[in-house]
Amino acid sequence: MSTIEESLRAIAERVKSHSSTMATEEAVKTAVVLPFLRALGYDVFDPTEVVPEFTADAVGKKGEKVDYAIKIDGEIRILIECKPISTQLEKKHLDQLFRYFTVTNAKFAILTNGRTFNFYTDLEATNKLDTRPFFVFDVTDFNSGIIAELRKFEKGTFDISAILATAERLKYTSGIKQEISKLIEEPSEDFVRLVSRNVYEGQLRAQAKEMLTGVVRTAFREVIMDAVKNRLSSALADTQEVIEKIDEATVDEPEVVTTEEEREGYMIVKAIVRDTISPKRVVMRDQKSYCGILIDNNNRRPLARLWFNRSVKYIGLFDGENEERLIIDSLDQIYDHSERLRGTAKKYGEIKASIADGG
C-alpha cells in the first residue's frame, strides 16, 4: 500500500469518527490538511515550504490571508483555503484564492472543508482562477484513480505540465459525473420526459409525472446495478456464489469497524419498531460495506441496512426481498421511514406467530 493511500485511510477514519470536533478552520487544518500535505511529501514544519497564513501586499485588502501557500523550488505553486467541515463549498469561498492566484506564481488552488477537496487551475483564462474545479474528491471515499491523480501533486514528482495534460478531461468528467448522480437521485422533468416518451403514451400530467419520476429513479439504479453485476459475472466466470460473497462480506471480516454513527442508527431503528416487534429480536450485524439490522439475527429477515461507509449515506429498506436504498442527509431522517420499518417488522412478527401456531 502506498504512503498516500495509508495516510488517506487514516485521515478518512479520523473524519468519519471525529467530524463533530472539526467545527472550525483550525481543527480542519490540524486534523486533515496538514496530514494530507505531509502525505504528499511536503515538510509541514518548514515555513519556507508550507507557508501558513500567507499574505501578499499586491492583493490590496488589508489583513486578508490565504491559509497555506506551498512553495516548490522556491516558487509559490499551490494555494490552499480551508473551511469548517460543515461548510458547503461554493463559489463565494473562492474570493481570496481568486485574488492571490492572480498576483502570485501559483498554478493550482485547493479549497477544502476537510472532507471534500476541490482543485482549481486556469484552464479558461490564463492566470485567472476557474470557477469550476477540475478535480474533486471526498477523503472518505477515494479509489485508485484518485490516488493516481494525487500522486501528480507529490513534492518529488510535481509536474505542472503533467497535471494540466489531464486537467481539462478531469474537469468535464467530474462535472458530468455530478450531473449524472443528481439525475439518478432526483430525475429532472426533462429527463423523465426524454426516457419515457417511447414507453408512456399518455399525457404527462402531474400524477403520471410523479409516478414516472419514481420509476425512472428506480430503473436508473437498476441499470447501473445490472451493469456492475454483469461485469462481475464476466470477470468471475459467471460464478454466482462468488458474486454473493463479494456482495455480502462475511461476519468475520477483519476490516469491519462499527462506527458510533452506525450504532446510533441501529438504536433509532430499534426504537422505531419497538412497539411492533420485541426489541430483543432486533439485532445489528455489521458488514464491511454496510451495517445490517436483522430480525432474529437471521440473514433472511433483513429489517434495514445502513450504508454509511461513503460520502453519500443511504438507508436500505425492505418491503419484500429486494432492497431499496434511499439517501439520508442525517440520522434524524431515519424517522421519515418509520412506517415502512414498522411494516417490515410486522411482517416478521406475523411469520413467527404463524410458526408458533403450527401454520
Buried (B, 14 or more C-beta within 10 A) or exposed (E): EEEBBEBBBEBBEBBBEEBEEBEBBEBBBEBBBBBBBBBBBBEBEEEEBBBBEBBBEEBEEEEEBBBBBBBBEEEBBBBBBBBBBEBEBEEEBBEBBBBBBBEBEBBBBBBBBBBBBBBBBBBEEEEEBBEBBBBBBBBBBBEEEBBEBBBBBBBEEBEBEEBBEBBEEBBEEBBEEEEEEEBBEEBEEEBBBEBBEEEBEEEBEEEBBEBBBEBBBEBBBEEEEEEEBEEBBEEBEEEEEBBEEEEBBEEEEEEBEEBEBBBBBBBBBBBBBEEBBEEEBBBBBBBEBBBBBBBBEEEEBBBBBBBBBEEBBBBBBBEEEEBBBBEBEEBEBBEEBBEBBBBBBEBBBEBBEEEEEEE
